[in-house]
Amino acid sequence: MVSAFADHFSGHAADYARYRPGYPAALFAFLADCCAHHEHAWDCGTGNGQAARALAAHFQQVTATDASAPQLAHATPHERVTYQVAAAEQSPLPDHSADLITVAQALHWFDLDAFYAEVRRVAKPDGVLAVWTYSLLTVTPAVDAAVQRYYDFLDDYWPPERRHVEARYESLPFPFEPLETPTFAHEAAWTFRDLLGYLGTWSAAKRYQQAHAHDPVLPFREALATAWGDAAQTQAVRWELALRVGRVA
């Protein structure tokens, strides 16, 4: 039996679309090079389609699925991307139809046995599965320390699946022929407002707010602001990705 969908993000889909980071173009070029054909990619757990739109630069067709209709409602349309509401473990895709299957920052929410069975059904005989995650951002030592204190404060409010993100997905089974991968990182130029918006999208922040009826970022805002400096000044923000890629067959 497929486990019930744990929906941590539908209630703030608009903020998720605005503040969640994308991924480096080099990642998708590498994944395309792993594939013998480039007819169809499936981005599972697409959220607002951040990865799906990038895949469209390399694949003729991209199917982007998510169990959250509100998340998909805030996805940016693209002529090569078809968005569909579907559970990761029960997709609408035909058998052996995908050259590449991707999961960006979502694998830890899935019923893995059921999802991996779906991967084997949907992937072409030479298909590839790529999954990745990222943990805390890095900006400057002062900002990083302030963010870490906020993260630690929310420790009791993180869903248990978060431990897999902290373990860089090494704690999750990955029963596919592994492919060697380079190291990738995503970088963005953010203002202080962008940082606050992003910190508010964390699942633990939403769970804290539901429990206590106030924003957990507020007690940390002054320390974060001091560490950041000029609120209007953009700073380079970086996330290192933890990537696992495997040949499904």
C-alpha angles and dihedrals in degrees: 000000000000112000120243117272110263101215110199099153115038092089092063102029094136092055090045090055092048103043109026113102126243126223134258119274090228090065093060093044088054093049091049089053089055090061126080092207134029105202102111138011127185117209106196121199087016097171104189093350100261093146096033094061091050091051089055089072089066107028130059092224133018125193111200117193133182133166090226116082092190090056092052091046088066095047118117111244119242127183093233097042124084114194119207134174107237141134115253090238096050111040127173093229122121122249116279094000106126127082091188133020118194135188116188117195092330111083093096090065095056133095091244100201091053094041094049089051087053091049091055090049096048102037121091115242090266095035126142131220119205124184129175143172140182133206130198122355123239124220113144129336091258095049092043091054092049091049090048091055090052090047092051091048088059094049096116092050101056114106110247091250089070089082088073090059090051088051089052089241091293087119092061123085114248108184098185135100102276121232122206112253135196122227118269133188133182121222131192137175108237139178122217089262090058090053093051092047091052094048089053092058094063113118090229091054091054092047090050092049091050091051098044105023095232137089112265091207093066098077089051098043097093094050091046091048092050091050092048098048119197104033093211094050115102118229132191111259120193137194121187112215126223105212132189120183127181142175106241097210 
